[in-house]
Amino acid sequence: MALKTGLARALNVLGKIPLSVHQLLFRLAIVGVFLRAGLNKIASWESTLALFRDEYRVPVLSPEVAAVMASSIEVGCSTLLLVGLATRVATLPMLGMIATIQLFVYPHAWPEHLTWVSILVFLLTRGGGTLSLDHLIGATLTTRAHTGEAMHNGIA
C-alpha cells in the first residue's frame, strides 16, 4: 500500500509540471535539429547545392531554389521558435518541409519525421507557452487593452 501511495504522490507531482515547460522543451528540441541543419547548409553552400542536386532531388524546384528555401525555413523558423515568436505560424513551413522530405527524399525516415511532426503539431495547436515572446506580447496587449478600456470608462 505504501508503494501505491508513493507512486500516486509522485505522479501527482509530475502532473503539476507546467505545460509551459513542455512547450519550451519542445521548441528547443526542434531548434536543436533544424537550426543546426540550416547553419550547416549555409556554412558550406557549395556542398549544400551538390546535396540538393545529387541526393535530395526535390521535384519541381531547382536545387538552388530548394536549398535556399530549406535553409531559410530551418534558420528563420528555428529562430522564431527559439524565442517563441509567431510560434504557431513558424511551425507551418517546417511541417511542409518535413512532408516534402518524407515524401520525396527520405521516405524510410518516418519514425524521426513522426517525432518532429508530433512536436510541431503540439506547438501549432497549443502555442509557445508562457515562456515565450508570444505570451509576453499577448499579455502586454491585454494589459494595454484593459488599461485603455478603464481610461475610456473613466475608471483609471
N, C-alpha and C positions, 0 to 999 in steps of 0.2 A: 504494500500500500504506500510506503514511503517513496518508492521508486516512481509510482504513478503520480503522486503528488508533486515530486521534484520535477518530473517531466512536464507536467501541466504548468508548473510555475515557470519553467524555462521557456516553454512555448508561449506563455503569456508575455514574458519579457521580450522575446523575439518579435512577437506581434505588435509591439509598441515602437519598433524602429520606424521612424517617419518615412513615408513614401518618398519624400524629397531626397533622402539618402540614396534610395534605389535609383531615382531619376538621375542624380548626379553621377553615380557609378556607371549607369548605362551610357550616359553621354560620354564619359571618359573612356569607356571600353570601345565605343565606336570611333572616337577621336584617335585612340591608340592604333587602330588598324588603318583608317583611311588617311589621316594626316601624314603619317609616316610614308604611306604609299605615294601620296601626292608629292611630298617633298623629294622623295627618291626619283620620281619621274622628272621633276624639274631639274634636279641636280645633274642628271646625265641625259639630256634631252635627245641626243643622237641615238642612244641605246633605247630610249623610250619609243622613238619613231620606228626603229627597227623592230621592236617588240610588237607594236601595233600593226606594222606592215607584214611581218613574217609569222607571228604566232596568234595574235588576237583576231585579226581579220574581221573586224566588226562590219556587218553588211550595211550597205547604203552609204556609210560615211567613209571619207578618205582617211588614211592613217593619221594624217596631220590634224584633221578636224576632230577625230575621235580622241587623239592624245590630248589636245587642248581641252576638250570637254571633260574628259576624265580627270585630268589634273586640276582643272578649275573646280569641279564638283568636290573632289577629295580635299583640296585645301580650303576652298571657300566655305563649304558646308560644315567641315570639321571645325573650322574656326568659330562659326556661329554656334555649333553645339558646345564647344569648349566653354564659352561664356554664357550659354543659354539664351541666345538672342535669336528670335524668329525660329525657335526650336522646331515647331510643327512644320513650318514651311521648309526648313533645311532638310528635313527627313525625306521629302518627296523626290528631289533629284537623286538622292542616294539610293532610294528604293528602285527608281528607274534604272540606275546604273547596275545595281545588283541583278535586276531582272535581265538586263542585257547580257551581263557576264554569265548568268545561269543558262540562258537560252542559247547563246551563240559562242561562248568562249570556253567555259569550264562546266559543262553540264554534270559532270561527276562530283563536283564540289558542293552538292546541295546541302550536306549537313552543316557546313560552315556558313553557307549563304542563308540557310534557315535560321541559324543563330542570329546573324546580323539583321535579317528581316524582322525577327521576333522583337529584338531590342528597338529597332526603328519604329515598328508599328506601335509598341508600347509608348514611345516618346511622341509619336504622332497623335495618339488618342488621349494621352494624359498630360502632355506638355513637359516643359523643362523642370518644373518643380519650384519650390520656394527658394532654392539655392541657384537662382538664375537671373539674368538681366530681364528676361520676360516678366518674371514676378515683380522685380523691383520697379520696372516701368509701369506695370499694371497697378501696383499699389500706389505709386506716385500719381497716376492719372485718376485713380479712385479718390484719393485724398483731395486732389485739386477739385474734382467734380463736387465732392461733398462740401468743401470749403466755399466754392463758388456758389453752390446752391444755398448754403447757410447765409452767405453775404447777401444774396439776391432776396432772400426771405426776411432780411433784417435781423437774423439771429446772431450773427457773429459780431 
